[in-house]
């Protein structure tokens, strides 16, 4: 929609030429600011704008995230290896027969017969069947190892889920409040740009003399705002890129988070005592579970490597038709490796060192639990204290004062620079309020992350 406004001196017969020029400038600038307020089309239309609520974003994440899907398949891989560990070694069977032979009972001796039947007097046949016997509890230890690895893959899945969910929620909140801040920048930039354009046009027409000081101040503020705005847009785009990868949406999609900011006021970090939060962390923190399971795996592997030092015997049953000192010979036997040189010493030593290393790693992770939870709660309390100091009516009062300042500027009771200073103050306070709300939400998400449980599932 385009609005055309025509000013002519004849429409105002009771004012002087200079007063008419002043009126024209004032109306031009005021319309510029009002036009800027009407053009709040941030962000610019994208190929596809997706409006998302937090629960919808989490649903998309669970459905589409490829890293999460891949980790799910890793659980299936480990379960299949668990089945494999339960299987016994296959028995071994061998059979041999003569290529050339003759019947020794026939005289004179006939010529040798090719491929004599193993069931004839001229044939020879021998067979062997053997079975390896797994001893020293190797099979049970291998099954336990496979079970621990399956459990480890499950904990890794839930740890990935915990990390990605934390990133999703903090990115969601960050984008929402950064977009709100960018909107404030856009309003002021549009208004200042109209002012600069109006001044430039009037100077070209040489119809109005303008203070060089005012012009420099306005342009300097405009350039500063444009630079800050571009930095904010880059930050939004970077966070958008990360969130789109988590949700696996098209790269041309522009995400517009929808958030009820009343939830910021409702959330109380003192709702849960510190001991309850720490206890939850010890029970639910998947990174701690991973460290504990890794230690269990290394201990079981150490036991398994020691069991491998004991060689497994092989029992066998043999038959020889007529290749031995008697016909139709049946024999039973046992075979075993003699541990004269290789007693699996290197693997045992390596497994023992791995146990100590993983025990220390587990202690290191456990030591961070208390500090992580305490610091997250402390940060949340500090953020909430700062948030509680904000007057709920502050934003509405400031918006009302901005409108009053605009009316005063229209009446020329305040100057341009005073109006710009007031508007800049409004911008700074709005940005600070957005930052305080964002910091509180992100601090609460840190409690969820470090305790392993959604205490504050906003």
TORKOL-4160 file (C-alpha; in steps of 0.2 Angstrom, whole numbers, padded with zeros to 4 digits, m for minus):
458
<pt num="1" X="0000" Y="0000" Z="0000"/>
<pt num="2" X="0007" Y="0017" Z="m0005"/>
<pt num="3" X="0001" Y="0033" Z="0003"/>
<pt num="4" X="0004" Y="0050" Z="m0006"/>
<pt num="5" X="0005" Y="0066" Z="0004"/>
<pt num="6" X="0005" Y="0083" Z="m0005"/>
<pt num="7" X="0009" Y="0099" Z="0004"/>
<pt num="8" X="0006" Y="0115" Z="m0005"/>
<pt num="9" X="0009" Y="0133" Z="0003"/>
<pt num="10" X="m0009" Y="0138" Z="m0003"/>
<pt num="11" X="m0016" Y="0125" Z="0009"/>
<pt num="12" X="m0009" Y="0135" Z="0023"/>
<pt num="13" X="m0012" Y="0154" Z="0019"/>
<pt num="14" X="m0009" Y="0160" Z="0037"/>
<pt num="15" X="0009" Y="0154" Z="0039"/>
<pt num="16" X="0025" Y="0161" Z="0032"/>
<pt num="17" X="0036" Y="0153" Z="0020"/>
<pt num="18" X="0049" Y="0148" Z="0033"/>
<pt num="19" X="0035" Y="0141" Z="0044"/>
<pt num="20" X="0029" Y="0131" Z="0030"/>
<pt num="21" X="0046" Y="0124" Z="0027"/>
<pt num="22" X="0048" Y="0119" Z="0045"/>
<pt num="23" X="0030" Y="0111" Z="0045"/>
<pt num="24" X="0035" Y="0101" Z="0029"/>
<pt num="25" X="0051" Y="0094" Z="0037"/>
<pt num="26" X="0042" Y="0089" Z="0053"/>
<pt num="27" X="0029" Y="0080" Z="0044"/>
<pt num="28" X="0041" Y="0072" Z="0033"/>
<pt num="29" X="0052" Y="0065" Z="0048"/>
<pt num="30" X="0036" Y="0060" Z="0058"/>
<pt num="31" X="0029" Y="0050" Z="0043"/>
<pt num="32" X="0046" Y="0042" Z="0041"/>
<pt num="33" X="0046" Y="0036" Z="0059"/>
<pt num="34" X="0028" Y="0030" Z="0058"/>
<pt num="35" X="0032" Y="0021" Z="0041"/>
<pt num="36" X="0047" Y="0013" Z="0050"/>
<pt num="37" X="0035" Y="0006" Z="0063"/>
<pt num="38" X="0023" Y="0000" Z="0049"/>
<pt num="39" X="0038" Y="m0009" Z="0040"/>
<pt num="40" X="0042" Y="m0022" Z="0054"/>
<pt num="41" X="0043" Y="m0036" Z="0042"/>
<pt num="42" X="0058" Y="m0044" Z="0050"/>
<pt num="43" X="0064" Y="m0057" Z="0045"/>
<pt num="44" X="0064" Y="m0055" Z="0026"/>
<pt num="45" X="0053" Y="m0068" Z="0018"/>
<pt num="46" X="0062" Y="m0084" Z="0016"/>
<pt num="47" X="0058" Y="m0098" Z="0004"/>
<pt num="48" X="0049" Y="m0107" Z="0018"/>
<pt num="49" X="0046" Y="m0099" Z="0035"/>
<pt num="50" X="0042" Y="m0112" Z="0049"/>
<pt num="51" X="0033" Y="m0107" Z="0065"/>
<pt num="52" X="0038" Y="m0118" Z="0079"/>
<pt num="53" X="0032" Y="m0121" Z="0096"/>
<pt num="54" X="0045" Y="m0130" Z="0108"/>
<pt num="55" X="0035" Y="m0146" Z="0109"/>
<pt num="56" X="0034" Y="m0147" Z="0090"/>
<pt num="57" X="0052" Y="m0144" Z="0088"/>
<pt num="58" X="0056" Y="m0158" Z="0100"/>
<pt num="59" X="0044" Y="m0170" Z="0091"/>
<pt num="60" X="0053" Y="m0166" Z="0074"/>
<pt num="61" X="0070" Y="m0169" Z="0083"/>
<pt num="62" X="0065" Y="m0186" Z="0089"/>
<pt num="63" X="0058" Y="m0190" Z="0072"/>
<pt num="64" X="0071" Y="m0184" Z="0060"/>
<pt num="65" X="0088" Y="m0182" Z="0069"/>
<pt num="66" X="0100" Y="m0193" Z="0059"/>
<pt num="67" X="0114" Y="m0194" Z="0073"/>
<pt num="68" X="0100" Y="m0200" Z="0085"/>
<pt num="69" X="0094" Y="m0213" Z="0072"/>
<pt num="70" X="0112" Y="m0219" Z="0069"/>
<pt num="71" X="0115" Y="m0222" Z="0088"/>
<pt num="72" X="0099" Y="m0232" Z="0089"/>
<pt num="73" X="0106" Y="m0244" Z="0076"/>
<pt num="74" X="0122" Y="m0245" Z="0086"/>
<pt num="75" X="0111" Y="m0253" Z="0100"/>
<pt num="76" X="0105" Y="m0266" Z="0088"/>
<pt num="77" X="0123" Y="m0269" Z="0083"/>
<pt num="78" X="0128" Y="m0273" Z="0101"/>
<pt num="79" X="0112" Y="m0284" Z="0104"/>
<pt num="80" X="0117" Y="m0294" Z="0089"/>
<pt num="81" X="0135" Y="m0296" Z="0096"/>
<pt num="82" X="0127" Y="m0302" Z="0112"/>
<pt num="83" X="0118" Y="m0316" Z="0103"/>
<pt num="84" X="0134" Y="m0320" Z="0094"/>
<pt num="85" X="0143" Y="m0322" Z="0111"/>
<pt num="86" X="0131" Y="m0335" Z="0117"/>
<pt num="87" X="0135" Y="m0347" Z="0103"/>
<pt num="88" X="0146" Y="m0362" Z="0106"/>
<pt num="89" X="0161" Y="m0366" Z="0094"/>
<pt num="90" X="0155" Y="m0377" Z="0079"/>
<pt num="91" X="0161" Y="m0396" Z="0079"/>
<pt num="92" X="0174" Y="m0400" Z="0066"/>
<pt num="93" X="0172" Y="m0415" Z="0054"/>
<pt num="94" X="0184" Y="m0422" Z="0041"/>
<pt num="95" X="0184" Y="m0437" Z="0030"/>
<pt num="96" X="0197" Y="m0445" Z="0018"/>
<pt num="97" X="0197" Y="m0459" Z="0005"/>
<pt num="98" X="0210" Y="m0467" Z="m0006"/>
<pt num="99" X="0214" Y="m0461" Z="m0024"/>
<pt num="100" X="0222" Y="m0477" Z="m0029"/>
<pt num="101" X="0220" Y="m0495" Z="m0022"/>
<pt num="102" X="0219" Y="m0513" Z="m0024"/>
<pt num="103" X="0211" Y="m0528" Z="m0015"/>
<pt num="104" X="0225" Y="m0537" Z="m0005"/>
<pt num="105" X="0215" Y="m0553" Z="m0005"/>
<pt num="106" X="0216" Y="m0556" Z="m0023"/>
<pt num="107" X="0231" Y="m0565" Z="m0031"/>
<pt num="108" X="0240" Y="m0562" Z="m0041"/>
<pt num="109" X="0239" Y="m0544" Z="m0038"/>
<pt num="110" X="0229" Y="m0534" Z="m0051"/>
<pt num="111" X="0234" Y="m0517" Z="m0057"/>
<pt num="112" X="0229" Y="m0503" Z="m0045"/>
<pt num="113" X="0212" Y="m0496" Z="m0047"/>
<pt num="114" X="0208" Y="m0478" Z="m0048"/>
<pt num="115" X="0196" Y="m0470" Z="m0035"/>
<pt num="116" X="0191" Y="m0487" Z="m0027"/>
<pt num="117" X="0175" Y="m0487" Z="m0017"/>
<pt num="118" X="0179" Y="m0483" Z="0001"/>
<pt num="119" X="0167" Y="m0497" Z="0005"/>
<pt num="120" X="0176" Y="m0510" Z="m0005"/>
<pt num="121" X="0191" Y="m0521" Z="0000"/>
<pt num="122" X="0202" Y="m0510" Z="m0011"/>
<pt num="123" X="0197" Y="m0494" Z="m0004"/>
<pt num="124" X="0203" Y="m0484" Z="0011"/>
<pt num="125" X="0193" Y="m0472" Z="0022"/>
<pt num="126" X="0196" Y="m0462" Z="0037"/>
<pt num="127" X="0186" Y="m0449" Z="0047"/>
<pt num="128" X="0187" Y="m0437" Z="0061"/>
<pt num="129" X="0175" Y="m0427" Z="0072"/>
<pt num="130" X="0181" Y="m0415" Z="0085"/>
<pt num="131" X="0174" Y="m0402" Z="0097"/>
<pt num="132" X="0183" Y="m0388" Z="0105"/>
<pt num="133" X="0178" Y="m0386" Z="0124"/>
<pt num="134" X="0178" Y="m0368" Z="0130"/>
<pt num="135" X="0185" Y="m0368" Z="0148"/>
<pt num="136" X="0189" Y="m0356" Z="0162"/>
<pt num="137" X="0172" Y="m0347" Z="0160"/>
<pt num="138" X="0177" Y="m0339" Z="0144"/>
<pt num="139" X="0160" Y="m0340" Z="0136"/>
<pt num="140" X="0151" Y="m0333" Z="0151"/>
<pt num="141" X="0164" Y="m0319" Z="0152"/>
<pt num="142" X="0161" Y="m0315" Z="0133"/>
<pt num="143" X="0143" Y="m0314" Z="0136"/>
<pt num="144" X="0145" Y="m0302" Z="0150"/>
<pt num="145" X="0156" Y="m0291" Z="0140"/>
<pt num="146" X="0143" Y="m0291" Z="0126"/>
<pt num="147" X="0130" Y="m0286" Z="0138"/>
<pt num="148" X="0140" Y="m0272" Z="0145"/>
<pt num="149" X="0143" Y="m0266" Z="0128"/>
<pt num="150" X="0125" Y="m0266" Z="0124"/>
<pt num="151" X="0122" Y="m0256" Z="0140"/>
<pt num="152" X="0135" Y="m0244" Z="0135"/>
<pt num="153" X="0128" Y="m0241" Z="0118"/>
<pt num="154" X="0111" Y="m0237" Z="0127"/>
<pt num="155" X="0119" Y="m0225" Z="0138"/>
<pt num="156" X="0128" Y="m0217" Z="0124"/>
<pt num="157" X="0111" Y="m0215" Z="0115"/>
<pt num="158" X="0103" Y="m0207" Z="0130"/>
<pt num="159" X="0118" Y="m0196" Z="0132"/>
<pt num="160" X="0117" Y="m0190" Z="0114"/>
<pt num="161" X="0099" Y="m0187" Z="0116"/>
<pt num="162" X="0102" Y="m0177" Z="0132"/>
<pt num="163" X="0115" Y="m0166" Z="0124"/>
<pt num="164" X="0106" Y="m0163" Z="0108"/>
<pt num="165" X="0090" Y="m0159" Z="0117"/>
<pt num="166" X="0099" Y="m0146" Z="0128"/>
<pt num="167" X="0106" Y="m0138" Z="0112"/>
<pt num="168" X="0089" Y="m0138" Z="0104"/>
<pt num="169" X="0081" Y="m0130" Z="0118"/>
<pt num="170" X="0094" Y="m0117" Z="0121"/>
<pt num="171" X="0095" Y="m0113" Z="0102"/>
<pt num="172" X="0076" Y="m0111" Z="0102"/>
<pt num="173" X="0076" Y="m0099" Z="0116"/>
<pt num="174" X="0091" Y="m0089" Z="0109"/>
<pt num="175" X="0084" Y="m0087" Z="0092"/>
<pt num="176" X="0067" Y="m0081" Z="0099"/>
<pt num="177" X="0075" Y="m0067" Z="0110"/>
<pt num="178" X="0088" Y="m0063" Z="0097"/>
<pt num="179" X="0074" Y="m0061" Z="0084"/>
<pt num="180" X="0065" Y="m0050" Z="0096"/>
<pt num="181" X="0080" Y="m0039" Z="0099"/>
<pt num="182" X="0083" Y="m0038" Z="0080"/>
<pt num="183" X="0066" Y="m0031" Z="0078"/>
<pt num="184" X="0070" Y="m0017" Z="0089"/>
<pt num="185" X="0086" Y="m0013" Z="0079"/>
<pt num="186" X="0076" Y="m0014" Z="0063"/>
<pt num="187" X="0063" Y="m0001" Z="0069"/>
<pt num="188" X="0077" Y="0011" Z="0074"/>
<pt num="189" X="0087" Y="0008" Z="0058"/>
<pt num="190" X="0072" Y="0011" Z="0047"/>
<pt num="191" X="0067" Y="0027" Z="0056"/>
<pt num="192" X="0085" Y="0034" Z="0055"/>
<pt num="193" X="0087" Y="0029" Z="0037"/>
<pt num="194" X="0071" Y="0039" Z="0032"/>
<pt num="195" X="0078" Y="0054" Z="0042"/>
<pt num="196" X="0095" Y="0054" Z="0033"/>
<pt num="197" X="0086" Y="0052" Z="0016"/>
<pt num="198" X="0075" Y="0067" Z="0020"/>
<pt num="199" X="0089" Y="0078" Z="0026"/>
<pt num="200" X="0099" Y="0073" Z="0010"/>
<pt num="201" X="0085" Y="0077" Z="m0001"/>
<pt num="202" X="0082" Y="0094" Z="0007"/>
<pt num="203" X="0100" Y="0099" Z="0006"/>
<pt num="204" X="0101" Y="0094" Z="m0012"/>
<pt num="205" X="0086" Y="0106" Z="m0015"/>
<pt num="206" X="0094" Y="0119" Z="m0004"/>
<pt num="207" X="0078" Y="0123" Z="0003"/>
<pt num="208" X="0083" Y="0120" Z="0021"/>
<pt num="209" X="0098" Y="0123" Z="0031"/>
<pt num="210" X="0103" Y="0109" Z="0043"/>
<pt num="211" X="0116" Y="0108" Z="0057"/>
<pt num="212" X="0131" Y="0099" Z="0052"/>
<pt num="213" X="0132" Y="0093" Z="0070"/>
<pt num="214" X="0115" Y="0085" Z="0069"/>
<pt num="215" X="0119" Y="0077" Z="0052"/>
<pt num="216" X="0135" Y="0069" Z="0058"/>
<pt num="217" X="0127" Y="0063" Z="0074"/>
<pt num="218" X="0112" Y="0055" Z="0065"/>
<pt num="219" X="0123" Y="0046" Z="0052"/>
<pt num="220" X="0136" Y="0040" Z="0065"/>
<pt num="221" X="0121" Y="0032" Z="0075"/>
<pt num="222" X="0114" Y="0024" Z="0059"/>
<pt num="223" X="0130" Y="0016" Z="0054"/>
<pt num="224" X="0133" Y="0010" Z="0072"/>
<pt num="225" X="0116" Y="0002" Z="0072"/>
<pt num="226" X="0118" Y="m0006" Z="0055"/>
<pt num="227" X="0135" Y="m0014" Z="0061"/>
<pt num="228" X="0127" Y="m0020" Z="0077"/>
<pt num="229" X="0112" Y="m0026" Z="0068"/>
<pt num="230" X="0122" Y="m0036" Z="0055"/>
<pt num="231" X="0132" Y="m0044" Z="0069"/>
<pt num="232" X="0115" Y="m0049" Z="0077"/>
<pt num="233" X="0109" Y="m0056" Z="0061"/>
<pt num="234" X="0125" Y="m0066" Z="0059"/>
<pt num="235" X="0122" Y="m0073" Z="0076"/>
<pt num="236" X="0104" Y="m0078" Z="0073"/>
<pt num="237" X="0109" Y="m0086" Z="0056"/>
<pt num="238" X="0123" Y="m0096" Z="0065"/>
<pt num="239" X="0111" Y="m0102" Z="0078"/>
<pt num="240" X="0098" Y="m0106" Z="0065"/>
<pt num="241" X="0110" Y="m0117" Z="0055"/>
<pt num="242" X="0114" Y="m0127" Z="0071"/>
<pt num="243" X="0095" Y="m0129" Z="0075"/>
<pt num="244" X="0091" Y="m0134" Z="0057"/>
<pt num="245" X="0104" Y="m0147" Z="0058"/>
<pt num="246" X="0097" Y="m0154" Z="0074"/>
<pt num="247" X="0079" Y="m0154" Z="0067"/>
<pt num="248" X="0085" Y="m0160" Z="0050"/>
<pt num="249" X="0074" Y="m0147" Z="0040"/>
<pt num="250" X="0079" Y="m0139" Z="0023"/>
<pt num="251" X="0092" Y="m0126" Z="0023"/>
<pt num="252" X="0081" Y="m0114" Z="0015"/>
<pt num="253" X="0069" Y="m0115" Z="0029"/>
<pt num="254" X="0068" Y="m0100" Z="0041"/>
<pt num="255" X="0063" Y="m0105" Z="0059"/>
<pt num="256" X="0052" Y="m0093" Z="0069"/>
<pt num="257" X="0051" Y="m0100" Z="0087"/>
<pt num="258" X="0034" Y="m0096" Z="0096"/>
<pt num="259" X="0036" Y="m0094" Z="0115"/>
<pt num="260" X="0025" Y="m0090" Z="0129"/>
<pt num="261" X="0036" Y="m0078" Z="0139"/>
<pt num="262" X="0025" Y="m0080" Z="0154"/>
<pt num="263" X="0034" Y="m0096" Z="0158"/>
<pt num="264" X="0049" Y="m0086" Z="0162"/>
<pt num="265" X="0041" Y="m0078" Z="0177"/>
<pt num="266" X="0033" Y="m0094" Z="0183"/>
<pt num="267" X="0049" Y="m0105" Z="0183"/>
<pt num="268" X="0057" Y="m0105" Z="0201"/>
<pt num="269" X="0075" Y="m0112" Z="0202"/>
<pt num="270" X="0072" Y="m0114" Z="0221"/>
<pt num="271" X="0058" Y="m0126" Z="0219"/>
<pt num="272" X="0070" Y="m0141" Z="0221"/>
<pt num="273" X="0083" Y="m0142" Z="0235"/>
<pt num="274" X="0101" Y="m0144" Z="0230"/>
<pt num="275" X="0102" Y="m0162" Z="0238"/>
<pt num="276" X="0088" Y="m0168" Z="0227"/>
<pt num="277" X="0096" Y="m0161" Z="0211"/>
<pt num="278" X="0113" Y="m0169" Z="0215"/>
<pt num="279" X="0105" Y="m0186" Z="0219"/>
<pt num="280" X="0096" Y="m0185" Z="0203"/>
<pt num="281" X="0112" Y="m0182" Z="0194"/>
<pt num="282" X="0121" Y="m0197" Z="0202"/>
<pt num="283" X="0106" Y="m0208" Z="0197"/>
<pt num="284" X="0102" Y="m0201" Z="0179"/>
<pt num="285" X="0118" Y="m0193" Z="0172"/>
<pt num="286" X="0121" Y="m0203" Z="0157"/>
<pt num="287" X="0139" Y="m0197" Z="0155"/>
<pt num="288" X="0142" Y="m0204" Z="0173"/>
<pt num="289" X="0134" Y="m0220" Z="0168"/>
<pt num="290" X="0145" Y="m0221" Z="0153"/>
<pt num="291" X="0160" Y="m0219" Z="0164"/>
<pt num="292" X="0154" Y="m0232" Z="0176"/>
<pt num="293" X="0150" Y="m0245" Z="0162"/>
<pt num="294" X="0166" Y="m0242" Z="0154"/>
<pt num="295" X="0175" Y="m0246" Z="0170"/>
<pt num="296" X="0164" Y="m0262" Z="0172"/>
<pt num="297" X="0169" Y="m0267" Z="0154"/>
<pt num="298" X="0187" Y="m0265" Z="0157"/>
<pt num="299" X="0186" Y="m0275" Z="0173"/>
<pt num="300" X="0177" Y="m0289" Z="0164"/>
<pt num="301" X="0189" Y="m0288" Z="0149"/>
<pt num="302" X="0204" Y="m0290" Z="0162"/>
<pt num="303" X="0195" Y="m0306" Z="0169"/>
<pt num="304" X="0192" Y="m0312" Z="0151"/>
<pt num="305" X="0210" Y="m0309" Z="0146"/>
<pt num="306" X="0216" Y="m0319" Z="0161"/>
<pt num="307" X="0204" Y="m0333" Z="0156"/>
<pt num="308" X="0211" Y="m0333" Z="0138"/>
<pt num="309" X="0228" Y="m0338" Z="0146"/>
<pt num="310" X="0220" Y="m0356" Z="0149"/>
<pt num="311" X="0220" Y="m0365" Z="0132"/>
<pt num="312" X="0204" Y="m0374" Z="0127"/>
<pt num="313" X="0206" Y="m0393" Z="0124"/>
<pt num="314" X="0199" Y="m0401" Z="0109"/>
<pt num="315" X="0191" Y="m0418" Z="0110"/>
<pt num="316" X="0191" Y="m0429" Z="0095"/>
<pt num="317" X="0184" Y="m0446" Z="0089"/>
<pt num="318" X="0193" Y="m0455" Z="0074"/>
<pt num="319" X="0190" Y="m0469" Z="0062"/>
<pt num="320" X="0202" Y="m0478" Z="0050"/>
<pt num="321" X="0196" Y="m0492" Z="0039"/>
<pt num="322" X="0212" Y="m0501" Z="0035"/>
<pt num="323" X="0226" Y="m0489" Z="0036"/>
<pt num="324" X="0232" Y="m0494" Z="0053"/>
<pt num="325" X="0238" Y="m0510" Z="0061"/>
<pt num="326" X="0221" Y="m0517" Z="0062"/>
<pt num="327" X="0206" Y="m0514" Z="0051"/>
<pt num="328" X="0191" Y="m0503" Z="0057"/>
<pt num="329" X="0201" Y="m0494" Z="0070"/>
<pt num="330" X="0191" Y="m0482" Z="0081"/>
<pt num="331" X="0201" Y="m0470" Z="0092"/>
<pt num="332" X="0197" Y="m0455" Z="0104"/>
<pt num="333" X="0209" Y="m0441" Z="0108"/>
<pt num="334" X="0212" Y="m0424" Z="0115"/>
<pt num="335" X="0222" Y="m0410" Z="0109"/>
<pt num="336" X="0227" Y="m0394" Z="0119"/>
<pt num="337" X="0240" Y="m0380" Z="0116"/>
<pt num="338" X="0254" Y="m0380" Z="0128"/>
<pt num="339" X="0256" Y="m0362" Z="0135"/>
<pt num="340" X="0275" Y="m0363" Z="0134"/>
<pt num="341" X="0277" Y="m0346" Z="0126"/>
<pt num="342" X="0261" Y="m0337" Z="0124"/>
<pt num="343" X="0251" Y="m0335" Z="0140"/>
<pt num="344" X="0242" Y="m0319" Z="0134"/>
<pt num="345" X="0254" Y="m0309" Z="0145"/>
<pt num="346" X="0253" Y="m0293" Z="0135"/>
<pt num="347" X="0234" Y="m0293" Z="0133"/>
<pt num="348" X="0232" Y="m0296" Z="0152"/>
<pt num="349" X="0244" Y="m0282" Z="0156"/>
<pt num="350" X="0236" Y="m0270" Z="0144"/>
<pt num="351" X="0218" Y="m0274" Z="0151"/>
<pt num="352" X="0225" Y="m0272" Z="0169"/>
<pt num="353" X="0231" Y="m0254" Z="0165"/>
<pt num="354" X="0215" Y="m0250" Z="0156"/>
<pt num="355" X="0205" Y="m0254" Z="0172"/>
<pt num="356" X="0216" Y="m0242" Z="0182"/>
<pt num="357" X="0214" Y="m0229" Z="0168"/>
<pt num="358" X="0195" Y="m0230" Z="0167"/>
<pt num="359" X="0193" Y="m0230" Z="0186"/>
<pt num="360" X="0202" Y="m0213" Z="0187"/>
<pt num="361" X="0192" Y="m0207" Z="0172"/>
<pt num="362" X="0176" Y="m0212" Z="0182"/>
<pt num="363" X="0182" Y="m0203" Z="0197"/>
<pt num="364" X="0185" Y="m0188" Z="0187"/>
<pt num="365" X="0168" Y="m0188" Z="0180"/>
<pt num="366" X="0160" Y="m0191" Z="0197"/>
<pt num="367" X="0169" Y="m0176" Z="0204"/>
<pt num="368" X="0162" Y="m0164" Z="0192"/>
<pt num="369" X="0144" Y="m0169" Z="0196"/>
<pt num="370" X="0142" Y="m0160" Z="0212"/>
<pt num="371" X="0151" Y="m0144" Z="0205"/>
<pt num="372" X="0141" Y="m0144" Z="0189"/>
<pt num="373" X="0124" Y="m0145" Z="0198"/>
<pt num="374" X="0129" Y="m0132" Z="0211"/>
<pt num="375" X="0135" Y="m0120" Z="0198"/>
<pt num="376" X="0120" Y="m0122" Z="0187"/>
<pt num="377" X="0108" Y="m0119" Z="0202"/>
<pt num="378" X="0118" Y="m0104" Z="0208"/>
<pt num="379" X="0118" Y="m0097" Z="0190"/>
<pt num="380" X="0099" Y="m0100" Z="0189"/>
<pt num="381" X="0096" Y="m0091" Z="0206"/>
<pt num="382" X="0107" Y="m0076" Z="0201"/>
<pt num="383" X="0097" Y="m0075" Z="0184"/>
<pt num="384" X="0081" Y="m0076" Z="0193"/>
<pt num="385" X="0085" Y="m0063" Z="0206"/>
<pt num="386" X="0090" Y="m0051" Z="0191"/>
<pt num="387" X="0074" Y="m0055" Z="0182"/>
<pt num="388" X="0063" Y="m0052" Z="0198"/>
<pt num="389" X="0070" Y="m0034" Z="0199"/>
<pt num="390" X="0062" Y="m0030" Z="0182"/>
<pt num="391" X="0046" Y="m0020" Z="0184"/>
<pt num="392" X="0032" Y="m0030" Z="0175"/>
<pt num="393" X="0025" Y="m0014" Z="0169"/>
<pt num="394" X="0042" Y="m0007" Z="0163"/>
<pt num="395" X="0040" Y="m0012" Z="0145"/>
<pt num="396" X="0023" Y="m0005" Z="0143"/>
<pt num="397" X="0028" Y="0011" Z="0152"/>
<pt num="398" X="0043" Y="0013" Z="0141"/>
<pt num="399" X="0032" Y="0010" Z="0125"/>
<pt num="400" X="0020" Y="0023" Z="0131"/>
<pt num="401" X="0034" Y="0035" Z="0134"/>
<pt num="402" X="0041" Y="0032" Z="0117"/>
<pt num="403" X="0024" Y="0037" Z="0109"/>
<pt num="404" X="0024" Y="0052" Z="0120"/>
<pt num="405" X="0041" Y="0057" Z="0114"/>
<pt num="406" X="0036" Y="0055" Z="0096"/>
<pt num="407" X="0021" Y="0066" Z="0099"/>
<pt num="408" X="0032" Y="0079" Z="0108"/>
<pt num="409" X="0044" Y="0078" Z="0093"/>
<pt num="410" X="0030" Y="0081" Z="0081"/>
<pt num="411" X="0026" Y="0097" Z="0091"/>
<pt num="412" X="0044" Y="0101" Z="0091"/>
<pt num="413" X="0044" Y="0103" Z="0109"/>
<pt num="414" X="0060" Y="0091" Z="0109"/>
<pt num="415" X="0074" Y="0091" Z="0097"/>
<pt num="416" X="0079" Y="0077" Z="0085"/>
<pt num="417" X="0094" Y="0072" Z="0094"/>
<pt num="418" X="0084" Y="0071" Z="0111"/>
<pt num="419" X="0071" Y="0060" Z="0103"/>
<pt num="420" X="0085" Y="0049" Z="0096"/>
<pt num="421" X="0093" Y="0047" Z="0113"/>
<pt num="422" X="0077" Y="0042" Z="0120"/>
<pt num="423" X="0074" Y="0030" Z="0107"/>
<pt num="424" X="0091" Y="0023" Z="0109"/>
<pt num="425" X="0088" Y="0021" Z="0128"/>
<pt num="426" X="0072" Y="0011" Z="0124"/>
<pt num="427" X="0082" Y="0000" Z="0112"/>
<pt num="428" X="0096" Y="m0004" Z="0125"/>
<pt num="429" X="0083" Y="m0007" Z="0139"/>
<pt num="430" X="0073" Y="m0019" Z="0128"/>
<pt num="431" X="0089" Y="m0028" Z="0123"/>
<pt num="432" X="0094" Y="m0030" Z="0142"/>
<pt num="433" X="0076" Y="m0037" Z="0146"/>
<pt num="434" X="0077" Y="m0050" Z="0132"/>
<pt num="435" X="0095" Y="m0055" Z="0138"/>
<pt num="436" X="0089" Y="m0057" Z="0156"/>
<pt num="437" X="0075" Y="m0068" Z="0151"/>
<pt num="438" X="0086" Y="m0078" Z="0139"/>
<pt num="439" X="0099" Y="m0080" Z="0153"/>
<pt num="440" X="0086" Y="m0087" Z="0165"/>
<pt num="441" X="0079" Y="m0099" Z="0153"/>
<pt num="442" X="0096" Y="m0106" Z="0148"/>
<pt num="443" X="0101" Y="m0107" Z="0166"/>
<pt num="444" X="0086" Y="m0118" Z="0170"/>
<pt num="445" X="0091" Y="m0129" Z="0155"/>
<pt num="446" X="0108" Y="m0131" Z="0163"/>
<pt num="447" X="0100" Y="m0138" Z="0178"/>
<pt num="448" X="0090" Y="m0150" Z="0167"/>
<pt num="449" X="0106" Y="m0155" Z="0158"/>
<pt num="450" X="0117" Y="m0158" Z="0173"/>
<pt num="451" X="0104" Y="m0167" Z="0183"/>
<pt num="452" X="0099" Y="m0178" Z="0168"/>
<pt num="453" X="0081" Y="m0175" Z="0172"/>
<pt num="454" X="0069" Y="m0162" Z="0165"/>
<pt num="455" X="0065" Y="m0153" Z="0182"/>
<pt num="456" X="0060" Y="m0137" Z="0172"/>
<pt num="457" X="0052" Y="m0144" Z="0156"/>
<pt num="458" X="0045" Y="m0127" Z="0150"/>
